[in-house]
Amino acid sequence: MLTVREALKRSPFAGARLMAGAGGLDRQIRWVHILEISTLENLIYGGEMILATGVGFNLDTAHSVRYMEKLIQQNAACLCIEIGPYFHAVPEELRELADRCGFPLILLPHSIRFVDITQDLHSLIINRHHRTLRELESISREFHRLTLTANGTLNVLKLLHKSTSTQLIYRPLNGTPVCYPPLTADKQDQLLASTDACFKEQEAAPSAGADTVPKPYFAAGSQIVLQSIGVLNQNWAYLALICHREPVEFDYLLLDSAALSIAQELLRTRYMEERKLFSENLWVDELLNNRLTDEKQVKAMLGPSLNRYAELYIRVCLIEIGNLHDESLQLQETDAETIRYHLSLLLRSIFEKHGFRLFLTMKNNRLAAIAVDKKNSGKAKARLQSALDALGSLRADDKLRDLKLAVGVGKAYSSLSQVYMSHREAVQALALHSCFRKPALFYEDLGVFQLLALNDTETLRQFVRSYLGAVLDYDQAKGSDLLTTLRIFLDHDGSKQVAAQKLFIVRQSLYYRLEKLKELLGEDFMVPETRLAISVALRAHQMLPPDRSDHIPNRIKNPSG
C-alpha cells in the first residue's frame, strides 16, 4: 500500500513541507480526494489524502481544528493545504492536534497543481492494485494446486506464511490445532491459550456456520485476523493470522483465498470418507433389521471412542426424500447419487455439531441414521431436535434446496440389540408424517396413534371399515369426498367456520355435508369416545395400502359431498 511517507518523495510534492503529524507518515493512502467543504462525513470512507485550498470553508483557528478533527474521525490519511490567498499560516493549535493524533499536515506551495498529484498517485495506486490482483490470482491458483497434493492443508499454510510473513493457526473443530511455523510445545500452548477467546467469540457469532469474511481481533499484544472455514453452511475449521504489524488488505484477501482452498480440500476428503463409510457400513442395515445380534461385534464396529460409556443413548432417525425421483427436478441417476452423498455429508456435520455420532445407510430415497450421543448427558432429545431443525439450512444449499424431506425418529434405547426396535418405531413415525404436518416426528409424541403401528393390516382395515365404512361406500358411489370433510372438521376441533375456510366452501354447503355425515355415522359421531375412534380410523386409513373396496378419488367430483 502507498504510504504518506512514500507519497512525499514523489516528484509532484517537490517543495511540499511536513508541518506536523510526523508520527503518521506510515498511514496508508487508498485514494486522493479534493475536498473544500467542512460537511465531509458522508464524502470520504477512510484512507484518503485530502487536498484543499481553504476556499470553501473558513480556516480560522477554531474552524480549522474542527475540520481536522472530522478528518481524523473519518480516518483520512493526511491533509495537504495549499499556501495561498485562503490559507497563510498553520495555527499552533492545529500543529498540536496533528502531532497528538499522528495525522500528517502538509503545506503545498502554489506552484504544485492538484491535477499533477492526483494523476501521479492514482496511476501509482491503480498499477499497484493491478499487480496485487495478479499476484493474488497467482497465489490463489497455487493454493488450489497444493490442495491436490499430499498434505495439502499444510502446504497451503506454508505458502500463506511465506506470502504474509505471519504466524498461522489452523484450528479444526474436530482435530488438533496446527501452528505454522511450528512452535515449541510451551509456546504453542501459550499462543493457543491467549487466542482461545477470539475463536470462541467467532464461533458464538450469529453468522457462525455461514461463509464469513475475515474478522480482526487483538490479543496477546498482536493483531489477529480470523477466518471461518465454512463448508455446507457449517463451520469446520478456523484459520488465523497472528500479525505483529497492522494487517493490510492483501493479508485479508490471501487469508480468504487460503481458507477457500482448505474448505475445498476438506469437502473432497469428507466426500471420499462418506463413500468409504457407505461401503464399509453394510453392517448398519443388518443391525437395523435385527440380523446382527452380537453386541460385542457391534460395539467393535462402533469404534473405541464410544466404548468408554457405560450406558449408550441411541436413536434411529429416518430421513425420506419425498421428491428424489420427481420428474420436475430433471435429475439423472448420477445426480441422485450425488444428492444422497451430499445429504449424508451434511447430516453427519450437523449431528456432530450437536454431539451425536452417526452411522448411516441409504436405500433408494430413504436414509437411515443411527444417532449415538457422544456427550452422554441430559437434554439429548432437545439436542437431537435442534439438529433436525437445522435441516432447514438445506434451503441455502443449491444441491438440496428443492428437496422435500420427512423425518421419523424412534425411541431412545441404551442397548445396541434394541436398535432394530427404534428403527421399527422410526418407520411407523414416518408413516404418520403426513398426518401430523411436522418436519420431524418422534415416535413417543404420537400418543394414541402409536396403536396404528400394528403390523396386522387386516385388523386395521376392519377397524377402519367399522367406523368409516358407510362414508367410504358413499364417496365411492357418489364420487364425493365426504371423508376429507370429516377429517378437516375433526382436525379443527369441530369449528364450522375454520373447516369451511379450509375446504373453500360456503358454510351452507358445509352444513349440508355435516348432516349427511350424521346420517352415515350416527347422531353421536361427535361424542368424545366416538370422535376419538373416528379420528384414529381416519389416520389408519391414510396408512393402509390402497384397496379397491375403499378407494377415494383425489379430487372432489360432487360439490354436494
C-alpha positions as CSV (number, residue, x, y, z in Angstrom):
1,M,0.0,0.0,0.0
2,L,1.1,3.6,-0.7
3,T,2.1,5.5,2.4
4,V,2.2,9.2,3.1
5,R,6.0,8.9,3.6
6,E,6.4,7.4,0.1
7,A,4.0,9.9,-1.5
8,L,6.0,12.9,-0.2
9,K,9.0,11.6,-2.1
10,R,7.2,11.7,-5.4
11,S,8.1,14.5,-7.9
12,P,4.7,16.4,-7.7
13,F,5.5,17.1,-4.0
14,A,8.7,18.9,-4.6
15,G,8.6,21.9,-2.4
16,A,6.0,20.5,0.0
17,R,6.6,20.8,3.7
18,L,5.5,18.5,6.5
19,M,4.4,20.9,9.2
20,A,3.1,18.4,11.9
21,G,2.0,14.8,12.4
22,A,5.3,13.1,11.6
23,G,4.1,10.1,13.6
24,G,1.6,9.3,11.0
25,L,3.8,9.1,7.9
26,D,3.2,5.4,7.6
27,R,-0.5,5.9,7.2
28,Q,-1.8,4.2,4.1
29,I,-3.3,6.2,1.2
30,R,-6.1,4.5,-0.7
31,W,-7.1,7.4,-2.8
32,V,-6.7,11.2,-3.3
33,H,-9.6,13.4,-2.8
34,I,-10.1,17.2,-3.3
35,L,-12.3,18.4,-0.5
36,E,-13.2,22.1,0.0
37,I,-16.3,21.8,2.4
38,S,-16.5,21.1,6.1
39,T,-19.5,18.8,5.9
40,L,-17.5,15.8,4.9
41,E,-18.9,12.9,7.0
42,N,-20.6,11.2,4.0
43,L,-17.9,12.1,1.4
44,I,-14.9,10.0,2.5
45,Y,-14.5,6.4,3.5
46,G,-11.1,6.4,5.1
47,G,-7.5,6.3,3.8
48,E,-7.9,9.4,1.5
49,M,-5.2,12.0,1.1
50,I,-7.2,15.3,1.3
51,L,-6.2,18.2,-0.9
52,A,-7.6,21.6,-0.1
53,T,-7.1,25.3,-0.7
54,G,-9.5,26.5,2.0
55,V,-11.7,28.3,-0.5
56,G,-14.9,26.6,0.6
57,F,-14.6,26.9,4.4
58,N,-13.3,29.3,7.0
59,L,-9.9,28.2,8.2
60,D,-9.6,30.4,11.2
61,T,-8.2,28.6,14.3
62,A,-11.5,27.2,15.7
63,H,-12.8,26.2,12.3
64,S,-9.6,24.6,11.1
65,V,-9.3,22.5,14.3
66,R,-12.9,21.2,14.0
67,Y,-12.2,20.4,10.3
68,M,-9.1,18.4,11.1
69,E,-10.9,16.6,13.9
70,K,-13.6,15.4,11.5
71,L,-10.9,14.2,9.1
72,I,-9.2,12.2,11.9
73,Q,-12.5,10.7,12.9
74,Q,-13.2,9.6,9.3
75,N,-9.7,8.0,9.2
76,A,-8.4,10.2,6.4
77,A,-4.7,9.5,5.6
78,C,-3.4,13.2,5.7
79,L,-4.3,16.8,4.9
80,C,-2.5,18.8,2.2
81,I,-3.3,22.5,2.2
82,E,-2.1,24.9,-0.5
83,I,-0.4,28.1,0.8
84,G,-2.2,31.0,-1.0
85,P,-4.8,33.6,-0.6
86,Y,-7.1,31.4,1.5
87,F,-4.5,30.0,3.9
88,H,-1.4,31.7,5.0
89,A,0.0,30.0,8.1
90,V,-0.6,27.0,10.4
91,P,-2.1,27.8,13.8
92,E,-0.3,26.3,16.8
93,E,-3.5,24.5,17.9
94,L,-3.6,22.8,14.5
95,R,0.0,21.6,14.9
96,E,-0.6,20.3,18.3
97,L,-3.7,18.3,17.2
98,A,-1.8,16.8,14.2
99,D,1.2,15.8,16.4
100,R,-1.0,14.4,19.1
101,C,-3.0,12.2,16.7
102,G,-0.2,11.4,14.3
103,F,-2.1,13.0,11.5
104,P,0.3,14.4,8.8
105,L,-0.3,18.1,7.9
106,I,1.4,19.1,4.7
107,L,1.7,22.6,3.2
108,L,1.9,22.8,-0.6
109,P,3.4,25.8,-2.5
110,H,1.1,27.5,-5.0
111,S,3.3,26.0,-7.8
112,I,2.0,22.5,-7.2
113,R,-1.0,21.6,-9.2
114,F,-3.6,19.3,-7.7
115,V,-4.1,17.6,-11.0
116,D,-0.4,16.6,-11.1
117,I,-0.8,15.0,-7.6
118,T,-4.0,13.1,-8.4
119,Q,-2.7,11.8,-11.8
120,D,0.6,10.6,-10.3
121,L,-0.7,9.0,-7.2
122,H,-3.8,7.5,-8.8
123,S,-1.7,5.9,-11.5
124,L,0.6,4.5,-8.9
125,I,-2.3,3.2,-6.8
126,I,-4.1,1.6,-9.7
127,N,-0.9,0.0,-11.1
128,R,-0.1,-1.4,-7.7
129,H,-3.6,-2.7,-7.2
130,H,-3.4,-4.4,-10.6
131,R,-0.1,-6.0,-9.6
132,T,-1.6,-7.1,-6.3
133,L,-4.6,-8.7,-8.1
134,R,-2.3,-10.6,-10.4
135,E,-0.1,-11.8,-7.5
136,L,-3.3,-12.7,-5.6
137,E,-4.6,-14.7,-8.6
138,S,-1.2,-16.5,-8.9
139,I,-1.0,-17.4,-5.3
140,S,-4.7,-18.5,-5.2
141,R,-4.0,-20.8,-8.2
142,E,-1.1,-22.2,-6.2
143,F,-3.3,-22.7,-3.1
144,H,-5.7,-24.7,-5.3
145,R,-2.9,-26.8,-6.8
146,L,-1.4,-27.5,-3.4
147,T,-4.7,-28.9,-2.1
148,L,-4.4,-31.6,-4.8
149,T,-1.1,-32.8,-3.3
150,A,-0.3,-34.9,-0.2
151,N,-0.5,-32.8,3.0
152,G,-2.4,-30.2,1.0
153,T,-3.5,-28.1,4.0
154,L,0.0,-28.0,5.5
155,N,1.4,-26.9,2.1
156,V,-1.3,-24.1,1.9
157,L,-0.2,-22.9,5.4
158,K,3.5,-22.9,4.3
159,L,2.7,-20.7,1.2
160,L,0.4,-18.4,3.2
161,H,3.2,-17.9,5.8
162,K,5.7,-17.2,3.0
163,S,3.3,-14.6,1.4
164,T,2.3,-12.8,4.7
165,S,5.3,-13.4,7.0
166,T,2.9,-14.1,9.9
167,Q,2.4,-16.8,12.4
168,L,-0.6,-19.0,11.5
169,I,-3.0,-21.1,13.5
170,Y,-5.2,-23.7,11.8
171,R,-7.8,-24.9,14.2
172,P,-10.3,-27.6,13.0
173,L,-13.4,-28.1,15.2
174,N,-12.7,-31.8,15.3
175,G,-8.9,-32.3,15.5
176,T,-5.6,-31.0,16.7
177,P,-4.7,-27.3,16.2
178,V,-1.7,-26.7,13.9
179,C,0.7,-23.8,14.3
180,Y,2.9,-22.8,11.4
181,P,5.8,-22.1,11.6
182,P,5.9,-24.9,14.2
183,L,6.5,-23.7,17.8
184,T,7.8,-25.5,20.9
185,A,5.1,-27.2,23.0
186,D,5.2,-24.5,25.6
187,K,5.0,-21.6,23.2
188,Q,2.2,-23.3,21.2
189,D,0.1,-23.9,24.3
190,Q,0.7,-20.3,25.4
191,L,-0.4,-18.9,21.9
192,L,-3.5,-21.1,21.8
193,A,-4.5,-20.1,25.3
194,S,-4.1,-16.4,24.5
195,T,-6.1,-16.6,21.3
196,D,-8.8,-19.0,22.6
197,A,-11.2,-16.2,23.4
198,C,-11.1,-15.0,19.8
199,F,-12.0,-18.4,18.4
200,K,-14.9,-18.8,21.0
201,E,-16.2,-15.3,20.2
202,Q,-16.2,-16.1,16.4
203,E,-17.9,-19.4,17.0
204,A,-20.6,-17.8,19.1
205,A,-21.3,-15.1,16.5
206,P,-24.8,-15.1,14.9
207,S,-23.2,-15.7,11.5
208,A,-21.3,-18.8,12.6
209,G,-21.8,-21.6,10.2
210,A,-22.1,-19.4,7.2
211,D,-19.3,-18.2,4.9
212,T,-17.9,-15.1,6.6
213,V,-15.3,-12.5,5.8
214,P,-12.0,-12.4,7.8
215,K,-12.5,-10.6,11.1
216,P,-9.8,-8.7,13.1
217,Y,-9.2,-9.2,16.8
218,F,-6.5,-8.0,19.2
219,A,-4.9,-10.5,21.8
220,A,-1.6,-11.2,23.4
221,G,-0.2,-7.9,22.0
222,S,-0.8,-8.9,18.4
223,Q,-3.3,-8.2,15.6
224,I,-5.2,-11.3,14.8
225,V,-7.2,-11.9,11.6
226,L,-9.6,-14.8,12.0
227,Q,-11.3,-16.6,9.1
228,S,-14.0,-19.2,9.5
229,I,-13.7,-22.2,7.1
230,G,-17.3,-22.9,6.1
231,V,-18.5,-26.0,4.2
232,L,-22.1,-26.8,3.6
233,N,-23.2,-23.8,5.6
234,Q,-21.3,-25.3,8.7
235,N,-18.0,-24.2,10.3
236,W,-15.5,-27.0,10.0
237,A,-12.3,-25.1,11.0
238,Y,-10.7,-21.7,11.6
239,L,-7.6,-20.1,10.2
240,A,-5.9,-17.2,11.9
241,L,-3.0,-14.8,11.0
242,I,-1.1,-13.5,14.1
243,C,0.4,-10.2,13.0
244,H,3.0,-8.0,14.8
245,R,2.1,-5.2,12.4
246,E,-1.1,-3.7,11.1
247,P,-2.7,-6.2,8.7
248,V,-3.2,-4.9,5.1
249,E,-5.9,-5.6,2.6
250,F,-3.6,-8.1,0.8
251,D,-3.4,-10.2,4.1
252,Y,-7.2,-10.4,4.2
253,L,-7.5,-11.4,0.6
254,L,-4.8,-14.1,0.9
255,L,-6.4,-15.4,4.1
256,D,-9.8,-15.7,2.4
257,S,-8.3,-17.5,-0.6
258,A,-6.4,-19.9,1.6
259,A,-9.5,-20.7,3.6
260,L,-11.5,-21.4,0.5
261,S,-8.8,-23.8,-0.8
262,I,-8.7,-25.6,2.5
263,A,-12.5,-25.8,2.5
264,Q,-12.5,-27.4,-0.9
265,E,-9.9,-30.0,0.3
266,L,-12.0,-30.7,3.4
267,L,-15.1,-31.2,1.3
268,R,-13.3,-33.6,-1.1
269,T,-11.8,-35.5,1.8
270,R,-15.2,-35.8,3.5
271,Y,-16.8,-37.0,0.3
272,M,-14.2,-39.7,-0.1
273,E,-14.7,-40.7,3.6
274,E,-18.5,-40.7,3.1
275,R,-18.3,-43.0,0.1
276,K,-15.9,-45.3,2.1
277,L,-18.2,-45.3,5.1
278,F,-21.2,-46.2,2.9
279,S,-19.3,-49.2,1.5
280,E,-18.0,-50.3,4.9
281,N,-21.1,-49.8,7.0
282,L,-23.1,-52.6,5.4
283,W,-23.5,-53.9,9.0
284,V,-25.7,-50.9,9.8
285,D,-28.5,-52.3,7.6
286,E,-28.0,-55.7,9.3
287,L,-28.3,-54.1,12.7
288,L,-31.4,-52.1,11.8
289,N,-33.2,-55.2,10.6
290,N,-32.2,-57.3,13.6
291,R,-30.0,-59.6,11.6
292,L,-26.9,-58.7,13.6
293,T,-27.4,-59.5,17.3
294,D,-23.8,-59.9,18.6
295,E,-23.4,-57.0,21.0
296,K,-19.6,-57.2,21.3
297,Q,-19.2,-57.4,17.5
298,V,-21.4,-54.3,17.0
299,K,-19.5,-52.3,19.7
300,A,-16.3,-53.2,17.9
301,M,-17.7,-51.7,14.7
302,L,-18.9,-48.6,16.5
303,G,-15.2,-47.9,17.4
304,P,-13.3,-47.5,20.7
305,S,-14.3,-43.8,21.2
306,L,-17.8,-44.9,22.3
307,N,-16.8,-48.0,24.3
308,R,-16.0,-45.8,27.4
309,Y,-19.7,-45.1,28.0
310,A,-21.3,-47.5,30.5
311,E,-24.7,-46.6,29.0
312,L,-25.5,-45.5,25.5
313,Y,-28.2,-43.2,24.2
314,I,-29.2,-44.4,20.8
315,R,-32.0,-43.4,18.4
316,V,-32.7,-44.2,14.8
317,C,-33.7,-41.3,12.5
318,L,-35.2,-42.0,9.1
319,I,-35.0,-39.2,6.6
320,E,-37.1,-39.7,3.4
321,I,-36.6,-37.6,0.3
322,G,-40.1,-37.3,-1.0
323,N,-39.3,-36.0,-4.4
324,L,-36.0,-37.5,-5.3
325,H,-37.4,-39.2,-8.4
326,D,-39.7,-36.3,-9.2
327,E,-39.5,-35.6,-13.0
328,S,-39.7,-31.8,-12.3
329,L,-36.2,-31.9,-10.8
330,Q,-34.9,-33.4,-14.0
331,L,-32.3,-35.5,-12.2
332,Q,-30.1,-38.1,-13.8
333,E,-29.2,-41.2,-11.8
334,T,-25.7,-39.8,-11.1
335,D,-27.3,-36.6,-9.8
336,A,-29.5,-38.6,-7.4
337,E,-26.4,-40.4,-6.1
338,T,-24.6,-37.2,-5.6
339,I,-27.5,-35.7,-3.7
340,R,-27.6,-38.8,-1.4
341,Y,-23.9,-38.4,-0.5
342,H,-24.3,-34.6,-0.2
343,L,-27.2,-35.0,2.2
344,S,-25.5,-37.7,4.3
345,L,-22.3,-35.5,4.5
346,L,-24.4,-32.5,5.6
347,L,-26.3,-34.6,8.2
348,R,-23.1,-36.0,9.6
349,S,-21.7,-32.5,10.0
350,I,-24.9,-31.1,11.7
351,F,-25.2,-34.1,14.1
352,E,-21.6,-33.9,15.1
353,K,-22.0,-30.3,15.9
354,H,-24.8,-31.2,18.3
355,G,-22.9,-34.0,20.0
356,F,-24.0,-37.1,18.1
357,R,-22.1,-39.7,16.1
358,L,-23.9,-41.0,13.1
359,F,-23.9,-44.4,11.4
360,L,-25.7,-44.2,8.0
361,T,-27.1,-46.3,5.3
362,M,-29.4,-45.4,2.4
363,K,-31.7,-47.3,0.2
364,N,-33.5,-45.5,-2.7
365,N,-34.9,-42.3,-1.3
366,R,-34.7,-43.1,2.4
367,L,-31.6,-42.5,4.6
368,A,-31.4,-44.4,7.9
369,A,-29.2,-42.9,10.7
370,I,-28.2,-44.5,14.0
371,A,-27.5,-41.4,16.2
372,V,-25.3,-42.2,19.2
373,D,-25.0,-39.5,21.9
374,K,-21.3,-38.7,22.4
375,K,-21.9,-36.3,25.3
376,N,-23.8,-39.0,27.3
377,S,-25.6,-36.2,29.1
378,G,-29.1,-34.9,29.7
379,K,-31.2,-33.0,27.2
380,A,-30.2,-35.4,24.4
381,K,-33.7,-35.2,22.8
382,A,-33.6,-31.4,22.8
383,R,-30.1,-31.5,21.1
384,L,-31.4,-34.1,18.6
385,Q,-34.4,-31.9,17.9
386,S,-32.0,-28.9,17.3
387,A,-30.0,-31.0,14.9
388,L,-33.1,-31.9,13.0
389,D,-34.3,-28.3,13.0
390,A,-31.0,-27.4,11.4
391,L,-32.1,-29.3,8.3
392,G,-33.9,-26.1,7.4
393,S,-30.5,-24.8,6.4
394,L,-30.8,-27.1,3.4
395,R,-32.7,-24.2,1.8
396,A,-29.4,-22.4,1.4
397,D,-27.7,-25.2,-0.4
398,D,-28.0,-25.3,-4.1
399,K,-27.9,-29.1,-4.4
400,L,-30.6,-29.7,-1.8
401,R,-32.8,-26.6,-1.9
402,D,-35.8,-28.2,-3.7
403,L,-35.8,-31.5,-1.7
404,K,-38.9,-32.4,0.3
405,L,-37.7,-34.1,3.5
406,A,-39.8,-36.1,6.0
407,V,-38.2,-37.3,9.3
408,G,-39.3,-40.1,11.6
409,V,-37.5,-40.8,14.9
410,G,-37.7,-43.9,17.0
411,K,-37.5,-44.0,20.8
412,A,-34.1,-43.9,22.7
413,Y,-32.5,-47.2,23.8
414,S,-29.3,-48.0,25.7
415,S,-28.6,-51.3,24.1
416,L,-27.4,-52.0,20.6
417,S,-29.5,-55.1,20.5
418,Q,-32.6,-52.8,20.7
419,V,-31.6,-50.6,17.7
420,Y,-34.0,-52.5,15.4
421,M,-36.9,-51.6,17.7
422,S,-36.0,-47.9,17.4
423,H,-35.8,-48.4,13.6
424,R,-39.2,-50.0,13.5
425,E,-40.7,-47.1,15.5
426,A,-39.0,-44.6,13.2
427,V,-40.7,-46.3,10.2
428,Q,-44.0,-46.0,12.0
429,A,-43.5,-42.4,12.8
430,L,-42.5,-41.7,9.2
431,A,-45.7,-43.4,8.0
432,L,-47.7,-40.9,10.1
433,H,-45.7,-37.9,8.9
434,S,-48.4,-36.5,6.6
435,C,-51.0,-36.7,9.4
436,F,-49.1,-34.6,11.9
437,R,-47.6,-32.0,9.5
438,K,-44.3,-31.7,11.4
439,P,-40.8,-31.6,9.8
440,A,-39.6,-34.3,12.3
441,L,-41.9,-36.7,14.2
442,F,-40.8,-38.5,17.3
443,Y,-42.4,-41.9,18.0
444,E,-43.1,-41.1,21.6
445,D,-45.0,-37.9,20.5
446,L,-47.6,-40.0,18.5
447,G,-49.7,-40.6,21.6
448,V,-52.7,-42.8,20.9
449,F,-51.7,-43.1,17.3
450,Q,-48.9,-45.5,18.3
451,L,-51.6,-48.1,18.2
452,L,-51.8,-47.6,14.4
453,A,-48.4,-49.2,14.2
454,L,-49.9,-52.6,14.2
455,N,-48.3,-54.9,11.6
456,D,-51.7,-56.7,11.2
457,T,-53.0,-54.8,8.2
458,E,-56.3,-56.8,8.1
459,T,-57.1,-55.8,11.7
460,L,-56.6,-52.2,10.9
461,R,-58.7,-52.4,7.8
462,Q,-61.5,-54.0,9.7
463,F,-61.2,-51.2,12.3
464,V,-61.4,-48.6,9.6
465,R,-64.5,-50.3,8.0
466,S,-66.3,-50.5,11.3
467,Y,-66.1,-46.7,11.8
468,L,-65.8,-45.2,8.3
469,G,-67.3,-47.9,6.0
470,A,-70.5,-46.0,5.4
471,V,-68.6,-42.8,4.4
472,L,-66.2,-44.8,2.2
473,D,-69.0,-46.5,0.4
474,Y,-71.0,-43.3,-0.1
475,D,-67.9,-41.5,-1.5
476,Q,-67.2,-44.3,-3.9
477,A,-70.8,-44.5,-5.1
478,K,-71.3,-40.7,-5.4
479,G,-67.8,-39.6,-6.5
480,S,-67.8,-37.3,-3.5
481,D,-65.2,-36.6,-0.8
482,L,-67.0,-36.6,2.5
483,L,-64.1,-38.3,4.1
484,T,-61.9,-35.2,3.6
485,T,-64.7,-33.0,5.0
486,L,-64.9,-35.2,8.1
487,R,-61.1,-35.2,8.6
488,I,-60.7,-31.4,8.3
489,F,-63.8,-30.8,10.5
490,L,-62.3,-33.0,13.3
491,D,-58.8,-31.8,12.9
492,H,-60.0,-28.3,13.6
493,D,-61.9,-29.2,16.8
494,G,-65.3,-29.1,15.1
495,S,-65.1,-25.5,14.1
496,K,-67.5,-24.9,11.2
497,Q,-66.0,-21.6,10.3
498,V,-62.4,-22.9,10.0
499,A,-63.5,-26.1,8.3
500,A,-65.4,-24.1,5.6
501,Q,-62.4,-21.9,5.0
502,K,-60.1,-24.9,4.7
503,L,-62.5,-26.6,2.3
504,F,-63.0,-23.4,0.3
505,I,-66.8,-23.7,0.5
506,V,-69.6,-21.6,2.0
507,R,-70.9,-22.6,5.4
508,Q,-74.3,-23.7,4.0
509,S,-72.5,-26.3,1.9
510,L,-70.6,-27.4,5.0
511,Y,-73.9,-27.7,6.9
512,Y,-75.3,-30.0,4.2
513,R,-72.2,-32.2,4.4
514,L,-72.3,-32.5,8.2
515,E,-76.0,-33.5,8.0
516,K,-75.0,-36.2,5.5
517,L,-72.2,-37.4,7.9
518,K,-74.6,-37.6,10.8
519,E,-76.9,-39.7,8.6
520,L,-74.0,-42.0,7.7
521,L,-72.1,-42.1,11.1
522,G,-74.9,-41.6,13.5
523,E,-76.1,-38.6,15.6
524,D,-73.5,-39.3,18.2
525,F,-70.4,-39.2,16.0
526,M,-69.1,-36.1,17.9
527,V,-69.4,-37.8,21.3
528,P,-65.8,-37.8,22.7
529,E,-65.3,-41.6,22.6
530,T,-66.8,-42.0,19.2
531,R,-65.0,-38.9,17.9
532,L,-61.6,-40.3,19.1
533,A,-62.3,-43.7,17.4
534,I,-63.2,-42.0,14.2
535,S,-60.1,-39.8,14.3
536,V,-57.9,-42.8,14.8
537,A,-59.7,-44.6,11.9
538,L,-59.0,-41.6,9.7
539,R,-55.3,-41.8,10.4
540,A,-55.3,-45.6,10.0
541,H,-57.0,-45.2,6.6
542,Q,-54.1,-42.9,5.5
543,M,-51.6,-45.6,6.5
544,L,-53.4,-48.5,4.8
545,P,-52.3,-49.6,1.3
546,P,-54.8,-48.8,-1.5
547,D,-57.8,-51.1,-1.7
548,R,-60.4,-51.1,-4.4
549,S,-63.2,-51.5,-1.8
550,D,-62.4,-48.2,-0.1
551,H,-60.7,-46.2,-2.8
552,I,-61.3,-42.4,-2.6
553,P,-60.8,-40.1,-5.5
554,N,-58.1,-37.4,-5.1
555,R,-60.4,-34.6,-6.0
556,I,-64.0,-33.6,-5.3
557,K,-66.2,-34.7,-8.1
558,N,-69.6,-33.8,-6.4
559,P,-69.7,-30.4,-4.7
560,S,-72.6,-31.5,-2.5
561,G,-70.3,-34.2,-1.0
